[in-house]
Amino acid sequence: MDFREEEFNGYKYVIADLNYSFDKEFLDEVERKGKEDAKKTK
Amino acid sequence: MQKKQNKNDPSGEIRGEDKIIFNNVAGVLAEEVVKEYLKKLIIDFKINAKIVPTPFTDHKTHRDIKIEVNGKTKTIEVRSSFQISPRLTISGVLTWAFRLLGRYTTKYKKGEPEKDFYITIIHRYRNEEILRNIKNKAEVYIIGGASKEVFEAMGFDDDSGLKQGKACYRVIKPIISVKKGVTEVFKEILE
């Protein structure tokens, strides 16, 4: 995961770049946890 | 042959259960990206801080992070939204279309204890695209945030949804009106 800073009219924000080829473990875990949490959501 | 499952109901709306999955995946993605960014800053700037594990709570709309910085615990609420319109530019996001959300209350009960910081994440695609995107490439925008003090000083109470049973939020709009950008807010969290 890479983070880059961008700017608009002096205001700075951050973008996280995710790529499944490099961040497979992280993204698979996000999907697994998200689906698990969805089951707990009323 | 088994019929392919349709994600939308006949009206074109996303089915409720699918929406719950998309929103939860989006929430987890937002929370985990914020944690990763905090971890990166902790390492880069050799800060004496650690993220405190927190259990899942069914908030539907936000996720909480606790961080211990130099022995002091700080709380962060992370909210994420999808940007439905693909034509909306970053200028639109920052100057009129989105807002930062702070503490909230509802008609029936007071909201949760106020957090120290509120961070807003935007996924710049539609809900139903999230599972496909995380299997390919995804950008997560940490678009803004502020401390509770900044929300008190610069924000206003938006109670327009109260009559429909929705929450009343402390909001800051437009996002760009917060002069401190995202990096400054994270610096404040890690002070």
gemmi code that builds the backbone of each chain (N, CA, C; Angstrom):
import gemmi

chains = {
    "A": [
        ("MET", (0.850, -1.178, 0.000), (0.000, 0.000, 0.000), (0.894, 1.239, 0.000)),
        ("ASP", (0.624, 2.125, -0.933), (1.382, 3.378, -0.983), (0.467, 4.533, -0.624)),
        ("PHE", (1.044, 5.513, 0.043), (0.289, 6.719, 0.360), (0.895, 7.889, -0.391)),
        ("ARG", (0.043, 8.704, -0.987), (0.562, 9.914, -1.625), (-0.304, 11.109, -1.221)),
        ("GLU", (0.386, 12.235, -1.137), (-0.306, 13.450, -0.730), (-0.660, 14.248, -1.981)),
        ("GLU", (-1.870, 14.772, -2.042), (-2.239, 15.649, -3.158), (-2.784, 16.947, -2.584)),
        ("GLU", (-2.833, 17.950, -3.430), (-3.209, 19.279, -2.958), (-4.225, 19.927, -3.897)),
        ("PHE", (-5.206, 20.597, -3.328), (-6.155, 21.366, -4.132), (-6.310, 22.731, -3.474)),
        ("ASN", (-5.922, 23.759, -4.176), (-5.996, 25.134, -3.646), (-5.416, 25.258, -2.238)),
        ("GLY", (-4.282, 24.601, -2.031), (-3.606, 24.702, -0.735), (-4.079, 23.696, 0.291)),
        ("TYR", (-5.178, 22.982, -0.005), (-5.703, 21.980, 0.938), (-5.083, 20.619, 0.604)),
        ("LYS", (-4.483, 19.988, 1.615), (-3.801, 18.709, 1.371), (-4.608, 17.515, 1.874)),
        ("TYR", (-4.712, 16.505, 1.027), (-5.373, 15.260, 1.410), (-4.477, 14.092, 0.991)),
        ("VAL", (-4.859, 12.898, 1.439), (-3.984, 11.734, 1.228), (-4.751, 10.628, 0.494)),
        ("ILE", (-4.070, 9.994, -0.441), (-4.685, 8.872, -1.165), (-3.870, 7.608, -0.886)),
        ("ALA", (-4.569, 6.555, -0.500), (-3.913, 5.250, -0.350), (-4.138, 4.482, -1.646)),
        ("ASP", (-3.038, 4.018, -2.210), (-3.100, 3.233, -3.451), (-2.999, 1.767, -3.114)),
        ("LEU", (-4.004, 1.017, -3.477), (-3.980, -0.421, -3.207), (-4.040, -1.197, -4.506)),
        ("ASN", (-3.235, -2.221, -4.554), (-3.188, -3.049, -5.750), (-3.240, -4.505, -5.300)),
        ("TYR", (-4.200, -5.243, -5.825), (-4.399, -6.619, -5.359), (-3.145, -7.480, -5.531)),
        ("SER", (-2.359, -7.191, -6.564), (-1.133, -7.982, -6.794), (-0.156, -7.844, -5.631)),
        ("PHE", (-0.115, -6.646, -5.028), (0.848, -6.401, -3.944), (0.207, -6.471, -2.552)),
        ("ASP", (-1.085, -6.203, -2.482), (-1.756, -6.092, -1.174), (-2.806, -7.186, -0.982)),
        ("LYS", (-2.562, -8.339, -1.594), (-3.554, -9.428, -1.590), (-4.006, -9.797, -0.166)),
        ("GLU", (-3.009, -10.009, 0.704), (-3.315, -10.444, 2.064), (-4.201, -9.421, 2.786)),
        ("PHE", (-3.821, -8.148, 2.657), (-4.562, -7.058, 3.310), (-5.991, -6.988, 2.764)),
        ("LEU", (-6.117, -7.010, 1.451), (-7.436, -6.838, 0.831), (-8.337, -8.060, 1.039)),
        ("ASP", (-7.749, -9.242, 1.029), (-8.547, -10.447, 1.325), (-9.088, -10.386, 2.746)),
        ("GLU", (-8.255, -9.886, 3.658), (-8.663, -9.768, 5.060), (-9.763, -8.704, 5.210)),
        ("VAL", (-9.650, -7.605, 4.464), (-10.688, -6.561, 4.483), (-12.020, -7.159, 4.024)),
        ("GLU", (-11.973, -7.927, 2.949), (-13.201, -8.531, 2.418), (-13.794, -9.531, 3.430)),
        ("ARG", (-12.917, -10.370, 3.994), (-13.383, -11.374, 4.951), (-14.025, -10.709, 6.169)),
        ("LYS", (-13.320, -9.695, 6.703), (-13.811, -9.007, 7.899), (-15.096, -8.230, 7.593)),
        ("GLY", (-15.130, -7.595, 6.428), (-16.320, -6.832, 6.029), (-17.539, -7.726, 5.921)),
        ("LYS", (-17.355, -8.899, 5.321), (-18.483, -9.838, 5.174), (-18.902, -10.411, 6.528)),
        ("GLU", (-17.917, -10.649, 7.383), (-18.218, -11.159, 8.721), (-18.992, -10.108, 9.523)),
        ("ASP", (-18.538, -8.857, 9.435), (-19.233, -7.767, 10.140), (-20.649, -7.574, 9.594)),
        ("ALA", (-20.810, -7.785, 8.295), (-22.134, -7.623, 7.676), (-23.135, -8.597, 8.301)),
        ("LYS", (-22.657, -9.801, 8.633), (-23.550, -10.797, 9.256), (-23.995, -10.340, 10.638)),
        ("LYS", (-23.121, -9.569, 11.308), (-23.449, -9.107, 12.669), (-24.301, -7.839, 12.631)),
        ("THR", (-24.355, -7.193, 11.469), (-25.097, -5.935, 11.359), (-26.586, -6.228, 11.266)),
        ("LYS", (-27.344, -5.596, 12.171), (-28.800, -5.845, 12.183), (-29.448, -5.155, 10.997)),
    ],
    "B": [
        ("MET", (-28.831, -24.860, -16.118), (-27.780, -23.931, -15.699), (-28.320, -22.991, -14.616)),
        ("GLN", (-27.492, -22.775, -13.626), (-27.945, -21.903, -12.534), (-28.025, -20.453, -13.014)),
        ("LYS", (-29.102, -19.820, -12.644), (-29.302, -18.428, -13.043), (-28.326, -17.520, -12.283)),
        ("LYS", (-27.704, -16.590, -13.000), (-26.756, -15.677, -12.359), (-27.511, -14.772, -11.380)),
        ("GLN", (-26.940, -14.629, -10.191), (-27.616, -13.818, -9.180), (-27.608, -12.346, -9.559)),
        ("ASN", (-28.765, -11.732, -9.472), (-28.869, -10.307, -9.767), (-28.667, -9.502, -8.491)),
        ("LYS", (-27.681, -8.631, -8.512), (-27.369, -7.836, -7.309), (-28.445, -6.786, -7.041)),
        ("ASN", (-29.203, -6.427, -8.062), (-30.207, -5.385, -7.894), (-31.610, -5.991, -7.888)),
        ("ASP", (-32.535, -5.326, -7.176), (-33.907, -5.787, -7.249), (-34.530, -5.185, -8.517)),
        ("PRO", (-35.792, -5.551, -8.868), (-36.355, -5.091, -10.137), (-36.396, -3.568, -10.286)),
        ("SER", (-36.422, -2.848, -9.189), (-36.478, -1.384, -9.277), (-35.122, -0.775, -9.608)),
        ("GLY", (-34.081, -1.620, -9.615), (-32.740, -1.097, -9.902), (-31.960, -0.782, -8.641)),
        ("GLU", (-32.646, -0.875, -7.512), (-31.974, -0.613, -6.235), (-31.101, -1.811, -5.846)),
        ("ILE", (-30.025, -1.543, -5.124), (-29.207, -2.649, -4.627), (-29.984, -3.329, -3.509)),
        ("ARG", (-29.977, -4.651, -3.502), (-30.686, -5.370, -2.448), (-30.100, -5.036, -1.076)),
        ("GLY", (-30.964, -5.018, -0.068), (-30.554, -4.636, 1.274), (-29.342, -5.390, 1.792)),
        ("GLU", (-29.375, -6.730, 1.628), (-28.275, -7.529, 2.187), (-26.957, -7.268, 1.458)),
        ("ASP", (-27.035, -6.990, 0.150), (-25.812, -6.667, -0.600), (-25.255, -5.318, -0.140)),
        ("LYS", (-26.178, -4.385, 0.061), (-25.762, -3.051, 0.493), (-25.048, -3.125, 1.845)),
        ("ILE", (-25.559, -3.994, 2.723), (-24.935, -4.161, 4.041), (-23.507, -4.692, 3.873)),
        ("ILE", (-23.328, -5.646, 2.956), (-21.979, -6.185, 2.706), (-21.078, -5.092, 2.142)),
        ("PHE", (-21.539, -4.377, 1.116), (-20.705, -3.340, 0.491), (-20.308, -2.281, 1.522)),
        ("ASN", (-21.280, -1.861, 2.332), (-20.999, -0.814, 3.318), (-20.044, -1.292, 4.410)),
        ("ASN", (-20.189, -2.551, 4.809), (-19.276, -3.079, 5.825), (-17.861, -3.240, 5.281)),
        ("VAL", (-17.743, -3.726, 4.041), (-16.411, -3.849, 3.435), (-15.787, -2.447, 3.308)),
        ("ALA", (-16.599, -1.472, 2.905), (-16.105, -0.095, 2.781), (-15.655, 0.448, 4.132)),
        ("GLY", (-16.419, 0.132, 5.172), (-16.076, 0.591, 6.514), (-14.784, -0.036, 7.010)),
        ("VAL", (-14.637, -1.343, 6.788), (-13.410, -2.031, 7.205), (-12.219, -1.478, 6.414)),
        ("LEU", (-12.406, -1.294, 5.106), (-11.324, -0.773, 4.269), (-10.882, 0.610, 4.780)),
        ("ALA", (-11.851, 1.472, 5.074), (-11.547, 2.813, 5.578), (-10.773, 2.742, 6.894)),
        ("GLU", (-11.282, 1.926, 7.802), (-10.652, 1.792, 9.126), (-9.222, 1.260, 8.998)),
        ("GLU", (-9.062, 0.213, 8.199), (-7.739, -0.412, 8.083), (-6.736, 0.505, 7.376)),
        ("VAL", (-7.211, 1.281, 6.399), (-6.314, 2.215, 5.708), (-5.864, 3.321, 6.672)),
        ("VAL", (-6.779, 3.810, 7.485), (-6.404, 4.836, 8.470), (-5.380, 4.259, 9.458)),
        ("LYS", (-5.603, 3.022, 9.887), (-4.645, 2.379, 10.807), (-3.274, 2.236, 10.142)),
        ("GLU", (-3.271, 1.810, 8.873), (-1.997, 1.640, 8.159), (-1.270, 2.978, 8.015)),
        ("TYR", (-2.045, 4.037, 7.749), (-1.431, 5.362, 7.607), (-0.844, 5.820, 8.938)),
        ("LEU", (-1.584, 5.557, 10.026), (-1.069, 5.895, 11.358), (0.220, 5.117, 11.638)),
        ("LYS", (0.210, 3.809, 11.319), (1.394, 2.971, 11.563), (2.589, 3.484, 10.775)),
        ("LYS", (2.335, 3.877, 9.535), (3.424, 4.402, 8.689), (4.024, 5.670, 9.318)),
        ("LEU", (3.149, 6.568, 9.786), (3.631, 7.816, 10.399), (4.381, 7.525, 11.696)),
        ("ILE", (3.881, 6.553, 12.468), (4.542, 6.179, 13.732), (5.974, 5.707, 13.456)),
        ("ILE", (6.118, 4.877, 12.407), (7.456, 4.362, 12.053), (8.323, 5.473, 11.456)),
        ("ASP", (7.778, 6.187, 10.473), (8.556, 7.234, 9.777), (9.102, 8.284, 10.737)),
        ("PHE", (8.266, 8.685, 11.707), (8.678, 9.771, 12.605), (9.071, 9.275, 13.998)),
        ("LYS", (9.245, 7.933, 14.113), (9.692, 7.314, 15.363), (8.902, 7.843, 16.570)),
        ("ILE", (7.580, 7.716, 16.477), (6.689, 8.231, 17.530), (6.374, 7.111, 18.520)),
        ("ASN", (6.318, 7.457, 19.787), (5.979, 6.484, 20.822), (4.448, 6.335, 20.864)),
        ("ALA", (3.934, 5.491, 19.987), (2.475, 5.333, 19.901), (2.126, 3.933, 19.426)),
        ("LYS", (0.933, 3.488, 19.805), (0.450, 2.193, 19.302), (-1.072, 2.216, 19.195)),
        ("ILE", (-1.563, 1.421, 18.258), (-3.009, 1.327, 18.075), (-3.548, 0.278, 19.042)),
        ("VAL", (-4.598, 0.652, 19.769), (-5.178, -0.253, 20.766), (-6.277, -1.068, 20.083)),
        ("PRO", (-6.216, -2.417, 20.176), (-7.263, -3.219, 19.533), (-8.636, -2.920, 20.127)),
        ("THR", (-9.647, -2.797, 19.257), (-11.016, -2.546, 19.735), (-11.942, -3.602, 19.142)),
        ("PRO", (-12.951, -4.044, 19.908), (-13.874, -5.052, 19.375), (-14.848, -4.450, 18.372)),
        ("PHE", (-15.461, -5.306, 17.561), (-16.468, -4.837, 16.605), (-17.702, -4.338, 17.339)),
        ("THR", (-18.217, -3.187, 16.913), (-19.500, -2.726, 17.430), (-20.362, -2.369, 16.231)),
        ("ASP", (-21.635, -2.695, 16.348), (-22.538, -2.501, 15.219), (-23.005, -1.047, 15.124)),
        ("HIS", (-22.183, -0.227, 14.493), (-22.532, 1.186, 14.362), (-23.157, 1.501, 13.015)),
        ("LYS", (-23.038, 0.593, 12.068), (-23.524, 0.789, 10.697), (-22.808, 1.914, 9.951)),
        ("THR", (-22.634, 3.047, 10.595), (-22.164, 4.211, 9.842), (-20.712, 4.592, 10.087)),
        ("HIS", (-20.115, 4.092, 11.131), (-18.743, 4.502, 11.386), (-17.980, 3.433, 12.163)),
        ("ARG", (-16.681, 3.624, 12.240), (-15.830, 2.692, 12.982), (-14.911, 3.507, 13.881)),
        ("ASP", (-14.531, 2.894, 14.984), (-13.713, 3.612, 15.955), (-12.309, 3.039, 16.043)),
        ("ILE", (-11.351, 3.922, 16.234), (-9.960, 3.516, 16.448), (-9.505, 4.179, 17.742)),
        ("LYS", (-8.742, 3.410, 18.528), (-8.126, 3.991, 19.725), (-6.630, 3.946, 19.517)),
        ("ILE", (-5.965, 5.023, 19.879), (-4.514, 5.051, 19.746), (-3.917, 5.605, 21.030)),
        ("GLU", (-2.814, 4.994, 21.426), (-2.133, 5.457, 22.636), (-0.878, 6.187, 22.195)),
        ("VAL", (-0.810, 7.472, 22.490), (0.343, 8.283, 22.101), (1.019, 8.811, 23.362)),
        ("ASN", (2.261, 8.423, 23.559), (3.005, 8.813, 24.770), (2.185, 8.562, 26.032)),
        ("GLY", (1.510, 7.420, 26.069), (0.749, 7.024, 27.249), (-0.656, 7.605, 27.330)),
        ("LYS", (-1.018, 8.457, 26.387), (-2.351, 9.064, 26.415), (-3.234, 8.447, 25.326)),
        ("THR", (-4.436, 7.998, 25.728), (-5.328, 7.369, 24.746), (-6.172, 8.420, 24.028)),
        ("LYS", (-6.207, 8.301, 22.703), (-7.026, 9.202, 21.899), (-7.991, 8.365, 21.067)),
        ("THR", (-9.187, 8.896, 20.859), (-10.186, 8.152, 20.095), (-10.432, 8.823, 18.748)),
        ("ILE", (-10.609, 7.988, 17.743), (-10.819, 8.486, 16.376), (-12.032, 7.777, 15.793)),
        ("GLU", (-12.930, 8.551, 15.215), (-14.068, 7.950, 14.521), (-13.822, 8.065, 13.024)),
        ("VAL", (-13.973, 6.949, 12.317), (-13.744, 6.958, 10.865), (-15.075, 6.733, 10.161)),
        ("ARG", (-15.413, 7.645, 9.290), (-16.642, 7.501, 8.501), (-16.270, 7.424, 7.037)),
        ("SER", (-16.954, 6.565, 6.309), (-16.654, 6.495, 4.888), (-17.923, 6.611, 4.065)),
        ("SER", (-17.776, 7.203, 2.888), (-18.902, 7.355, 1.962), (-18.454, 6.953, 0.569)),
        ("PHE", (-19.433, 6.562, -0.225), (-19.151, 6.319, -1.637), (-19.476, 7.587, -2.420)),
        ("GLN", (-18.659, 7.862, -3.417), (-18.987, 8.958, -4.335), (-19.706, 8.319, -5.509)),
        ("ILE", (-21.017, 8.515, -5.550), (-21.842, 7.836, -6.557), (-21.591, 8.394, -7.958)),
        ("SER", (-21.501, 9.725, -8.063), (-21.363, 10.332, -9.391), (-19.918, 10.277, -9.886)),
        ("PRO", (-19.674, 9.586, -11.004), (-18.293, 9.505, -11.507), (-17.800, 10.835, -12.071)),
        ("ARG", (-18.751, 11.757, -12.350), (-18.344, 13.033, -12.955), (-17.896, 14.072, -11.937)),
        ("LEU", (-18.159, 13.795, -10.679), (-17.787, 14.767, -9.646), (-16.264, 14.823, -9.502)),
        ("THR", (-15.717, 16.018, -9.642), (-14.260, 16.176, -9.554), (-13.846, 16.343, -8.089)),
        ("ILE", (-12.550, 16.333, -7.860), (-12.053, 16.522, -6.496), (-12.401, 17.936, -6.005)),
        ("SER", (-12.468, 18.869, -6.937), (-12.885, 20.228, -6.584), (-14.308, 20.201, -6.017)),
        ("GLY", (-15.192, 19.461, -6.674), (-16.575, 19.333, -6.210), (-16.659, 18.658, -4.854)),
        ("VAL", (-15.846, 17.615, -4.679), (-15.833, 16.892, -3.399), (-15.474, 17.851, -2.266)),
        ("LEU", (-14.447, 18.663, -2.518), (-13.922, 19.515, -1.438), (-14.695, 20.818, -1.248)),
        ("THR", (-15.332, 21.302, -2.313), (-15.936, 22.637, -2.195), (-17.453, 22.666, -2.022)),
        ("TRP", (-18.156, 21.548, -2.343), (-19.604, 21.605, -2.129), (-20.301, 20.267, -1.877)),
        ("ALA", (-19.797, 19.180, -2.455), (-20.609, 17.961, -2.444), (-20.550, 17.162, -1.140)),
        ("PHE", (-19.436, 17.211, -0.447), (-19.277, 16.398, 0.757), (-19.051, 17.271, 1.984)),
        ("ARG", (-19.242, 16.659, 3.140), (-19.028, 17.378, 4.399), (-18.290, 16.462, 5.363)),
        ("LEU", (-17.698, 17.058, 6.359), (-17.085, 16.266, 7.426), (-18.135, 16.086, 8.510)),
        ("LEU", (-18.253, 14.867, 9.022), (-19.249, 14.581, 10.055), (-18.581, 14.388, 11.399)),
        ("GLY", (-19.115, 15.078, 12.395), (-18.590, 14.945, 13.747), (-19.573, 14.195, 14.628)),
        ("ARG", (-19.705, 14.615, 15.870), (-20.584, 13.935, 16.830), (-22.034, 13.970, 16.348)),
        ("TYR", (-22.819, 13.046, 16.885), (-24.220, 13.028, 16.491), (-25.120, 12.694, 17.656)),
        ("THR", (-26.382, 13.111, 17.525), (-27.417, 12.713, 18.476), (-28.651, 12.342, 17.658)),
        ("THR", (-29.535, 11.538, 18.224), (-30.785, 11.232, 17.536), (-31.938, 11.769, 18.373)),
        ("LYS", (-33.141, 11.685, 17.823), (-34.327, 12.186, 18.515), (-34.544, 11.430, 19.828)),
        ("TYR", (-34.188, 10.142, 19.833), (-34.510, 9.287, 20.958), (-33.393, 9.122, 21.982)),
        ("LYS", (-32.191, 9.233, 21.536), (-31.100, 9.073, 22.498), (-29.911, 9.948, 22.122)),
        ("LYS", (-29.150, 10.218, 23.135), (-27.944, 10.999, 22.922), (-26.942, 10.125, 22.181)),
        ("GLY", (-26.103, 10.720, 21.410), (-25.109, 9.938, 20.682), (-24.072, 9.341, 21.615)),
        ("GLU", (-23.103, 8.710, 21.034), (-22.032, 8.103, 21.821), (-21.147, 9.190, 22.422)),
        ("PRO", (-20.283, 8.786, 23.362), (-19.355, 9.795, 23.882), (-18.561, 10.410, 22.731)),
        ("GLU", (-18.336, 11.689, 22.844), (-17.635, 12.381, 21.763), (-16.224, 11.812, 21.573)),
        ("LYS", (-15.800, 11.715, 20.329), (-14.450, 11.235, 20.034), (-13.499, 12.438, 19.984)),
        ("ASP", (-12.210, 12.135, 20.072), (-11.231, 13.228, 20.009), (-11.071, 13.747, 18.583)),
        ("PHE", (-11.153, 12.816, 17.619), (-10.976, 13.188, 16.204), (-11.992, 12.460, 15.321)),
        ("TYR", (-12.337, 13.098, 14.224), (-13.253, 12.505, 13.242), (-12.583, 12.566, 11.868)),
        ("ILE", (-12.477, 11.411, 11.217), (-11.816, 11.332, 9.914), (-12.833, 10.882, 8.857)),
        ("THR", (-12.801, 11.513, 7.721), (-13.717, 11.149, 6.627), (-12.953, 10.544, 5.455)),
        ("ILE", (-13.457, 9.409, 5.015), (-12.874, 8.673, 3.886), (-13.879, 8.678, 2.741)),
        ("ILE", (-13.377, 8.813, 1.517), (-14.273, 8.684, 0.365), (-13.765, 7.585, -0.565)),
        ("HIS", (-14.685, 6.696, -0.937), (-14.412, 5.695, -1.968), (-15.039, 6.273, -3.232)),
        ("ARG", (-14.214, 6.586, -4.209), (-14.751, 7.327, -5.362), (-15.293, 6.394, -6.455)),
        ("TYR", (-16.248, 5.584, -6.040), (-16.965, 4.700, -6.958), (-18.238, 4.257, -6.255)),
        ("ARG", (-19.093, 3.544, -6.989), (-20.381, 3.163, -6.409), (-20.252, 1.933, -5.503)),
        ("ASN", (-21.200, 1.824, -4.566), (-21.187, 0.723, -3.580), (-20.889, -0.636, -4.218)),
        ("GLU", (-21.642, -0.917, -5.281), (-21.577, -2.270, -5.855), (-20.262, -2.564, -6.572)),
        ("GLU", (-19.402, -1.546, -6.692), (-18.111, -1.758, -7.365), (-17.000, -2.162, -6.403)),
        ("ILE", (-17.296, -2.104, -5.096), (-16.195, -2.260, -4.133), (-15.554, -3.646, -4.164)),
        ("LEU", (-16.342, -4.700, -4.265), (-15.748, -6.050, -4.225), (-14.874, -6.294, -5.449)),
        ("ARG", (-15.309, -5.775, -6.606), (-14.507, -5.912, -7.820), (-13.220, -5.082, -7.693)),
        ("ASN", (-13.350, -3.869, -7.178), (-12.187, -2.977, -7.088), (-11.109, -3.509, -6.138)),
        ("ILE", (-11.536, -4.068, -5.002), (-10.499, -4.538, -4.074), (-9.813, -5.808, -4.587)),
        ("LYS", (-10.370, -6.420, -5.612), (-9.694, -7.575, -6.229), (-8.804, -7.120, -7.393)),
        ("ASN", (-8.740, -5.821, -7.589), (-7.950, -5.283, -8.700), (-7.118, -4.102, -8.201)),
        ("LYS", (-7.648, -2.900, -8.360), (-6.958, -1.705, -7.855), (-7.982, -0.818, -7.171)),
        ("ALA", (-7.586, -0.245, -6.073), (-8.514, 0.653, -5.378), (-7.750, 1.817, -4.771)),
        ("GLU", (-8.323, 2.988, -4.919), (-7.763, 4.167, -4.255), (-8.698, 4.525, -3.110)),
        ("VAL", (-8.117, 4.834, -1.971), (-8.913, 5.231, -0.807), (-8.510, 6.663, -0.457)),
        ("TYR", (-9.475, 7.570, -0.498), (-9.182, 8.988, -0.240), (-9.402, 9.318, 1.237)),
        ("ILE", (-8.307, 9.632, 1.922), (-8.438, 10.188, 3.280), (-8.622, 11.679, 3.024)),
        ("ILE", (-9.891, 12.071, 2.950), (-10.197, 13.385, 2.372), (-10.195, 14.520, 3.394)),
        ("GLY", (-10.420, 14.169, 4.666), (-10.419, 15.253, 5.646), (-10.649, 14.739, 7.049)),
        ("GLY", (-10.583, 15.665, 7.973), (-10.818, 15.301, 9.358), (-10.570, 16.497, 10.248)),
        ("ALA", (-10.978, 16.358, 11.483), (-10.770, 17.449, 12.436), (-10.944, 16.943, 13.857)),
        ("SER", (-10.418, 17.707, 14.788), (-10.601, 17.382, 16.203), (-11.992, 17.843, 16.633)),
        ("LYS", (-12.448, 17.349, 17.791), (-13.766, 17.765, 18.282), (-13.797, 19.270, 18.539)),
        ("GLU", (-12.649, 19.814, 18.923), (-12.590, 21.261, 19.187), (-12.821, 22.054, 17.893)),
        ("VAL", (-12.232, 21.562, 16.801), (-12.410, 22.254, 15.508), (-13.868, 22.142, 15.061)),
        ("PHE", (-14.489, 20.981, 15.305), (-15.905, 20.833, 14.954), (-16.760, 21.830, 15.736)),
        ("GLU", (-16.419, 22.010, 17.019), (-17.189, 22.964, 17.821), (-17.003, 24.388, 17.299)),
        ("ALA", (-15.769, 24.711, 16.952), (-15.461, 26.084, 16.541), (-15.953, 26.400, 15.129)),
        ("MET", (-15.813, 25.459, 14.226), (-16.092, 25.757, 12.811), (-17.357, 25.118, 12.270)),
        ("GLY", (-17.873, 24.111, 12.998), (-18.999, 23.359, 12.443), (-20.341, 23.943, 12.814)),
        ("PHE", (-21.396, 23.287, 12.346), (-22.757, 23.664, 12.725), (-23.578, 22.385, 12.892)),
        ("ASP", (-24.689, 22.486, 13.647), (-25.541, 21.308, 13.853), (-26.512, 21.181, 12.696)),
        ("ASP", (-26.429, 20.077, 12.001), (-27.351, 19.825, 10.901), (-28.429, 18.883, 11.402)),
        ("ASP", (-29.597, 19.448, 11.716), (-30.677, 18.605, 12.250), (-31.762, 18.370, 11.192)),
        ("SER", (-31.392, 18.558, 9.922), (-32.399, 18.431, 8.861), (-33.005, 17.025, 8.775)),
        ("GLY", (-32.260, 16.013, 9.227), (-32.771, 14.649, 9.120), (-33.519, 14.180, 10.367)),
        ("LEU", (-33.552, 15.015, 11.401), (-34.127, 14.570, 12.681), (-35.583, 14.120, 12.575)),
        ("LYS", (-36.373, 14.847, 11.781), (-37.799, 14.513, 11.659), (-38.004, 13.140, 11.022)),
        ("GLN", (-37.056, 12.731, 10.193), (-37.163, 11.404, 9.559), (-36.522, 10.330, 10.450)),
        ("GLY", (-36.225, 10.701, 11.690), (-35.645, 9.735, 12.609), (-34.149, 9.571, 12.432)),
        ("LYS", (-33.575, 10.418, 11.570), (-32.125, 10.316, 11.361), (-31.396, 11.118, 12.442)),
        ("ALA", (-30.086, 11.016, 12.426), (-29.313, 11.679, 13.466), (-29.068, 13.150, 13.155)),
        ("CYS", (-28.767, 13.893, 14.204), (-28.337, 15.279, 14.055), (-26.818, 15.280, 14.180)),
        ("TYR", (-26.153, 15.752, 13.172), (-24.693, 15.734, 13.163), (-24.109, 17.135, 13.319)),
        ("ARG", (-22.964, 17.161, 13.943), (-22.140, 18.360, 13.887), (-21.370, 18.231, 12.581)),
        ("VAL", (-21.475, 19.200, 11.697), (-20.827, 19.062, 10.394), (-19.956, 20.265, 10.071)),
        ("ILE", (-19.013, 20.014, 9.200), (-18.214, 21.098, 8.622), (-18.372, 20.987, 7.121)),
        ("LYS", (-18.819, 22.047, 6.502), (-19.022, 22.068, 5.059), (-18.752, 23.466, 4.530)),
        ("PRO", (-18.039, 23.604, 3.438), (-17.385, 22.548, 2.681), (-16.128, 22.023, 3.396)),
        ("ILE", (-15.658, 20.875, 2.927), (-14.486, 20.256, 3.553), (-13.294, 21.198, 3.519)),
        ("ILE", (-13.155, 21.896, 2.413), (-11.973, 22.749, 2.222), (-11.932, 23.912, 3.210)),
        ("SER", (-13.055, 24.177, 3.889), (-13.040, 25.286, 4.843), (-12.175, 24.982, 6.069)),
        ("VAL", (-11.874, 23.684, 6.277), (-10.913, 23.337, 7.340), (-9.534, 23.616, 6.767)),
        ("LYS", (-8.884, 24.584, 7.305), (-7.599, 24.976, 6.721), (-6.536, 23.891, 6.897)),
        ("LYS", (-6.640, 23.184, 8.051), (-5.668, 22.115, 8.283), (-5.978, 20.957, 7.349)),
        ("GLY", (-5.018, 20.583, 6.545), (-5.206, 19.432, 5.676), (-5.063, 18.141, 6.467)),
        ("VAL", (-5.192, 17.042, 5.744), (-5.173, 15.726, 6.389), (-3.863, 15.449, 7.134)),
        ("THR", (-2.746, 15.805, 6.528), (-1.458, 15.513, 7.181), (-1.333, 16.266, 8.510)),
        ("GLU", (-1.848, 17.475, 8.538), (-1.801, 18.271, 9.781), (-2.663, 17.641, 10.878)),
        ("VAL", (-3.816, 17.117, 10.477), (-4.714, 16.494, 11.453), (-4.067, 15.231, 12.034)),
        ("PHE", (-3.434, 14.444, 11.173), (-2.764, 13.227, 11.667), (-1.566, 13.584, 12.565)),
        ("LYS", (-0.922, 14.685, 12.240), (0.195, 15.141, 13.072), (-0.337, 15.470, 14.479)),
        ("GLU", (-1.517, 16.124, 14.507), (-2.148, 16.482, 15.774), (-2.535, 15.221, 16.563)),
        ("ILE", (-3.047, 14.207, 15.844), (-3.418, 12.942, 16.520), (-2.197, 12.337, 17.194)),
        ("LEU", (-1.053, 12.432, 16.514), (0.162, 11.764, 17.012), (1.035, 12.649, 17.901)),
        ("GLU", (0.493, 13.804, 18.312), (1.251, 14.695, 19.201), (1.186, 14.215, 20.636)),
    ],
}
model = gemmi.Model(1)
for chain_id, residues in chains.items():
    chain = gemmi.Chain(chain_id)
    for i, (resn, *xyz) in enumerate(residues, 1):
        res = gemmi.Residue()
        res.name, res.seqid = resn, gemmi.SeqId(i, " ")
        for name, pos in zip(("N", "CA", "C"), xyz):
            atom = gemmi.Atom()
            atom.name, atom.element = name, gemmi.Element(name[0])
            atom.pos, atom.b_iso = gemmi.Position(*pos), 0.0
            res.add_atom(atom)
        chain.add_residue(res)
    model.add_chain(chain)
structure = gemmi.Structure()
structure.add_model(model)
structure.setup_entities()
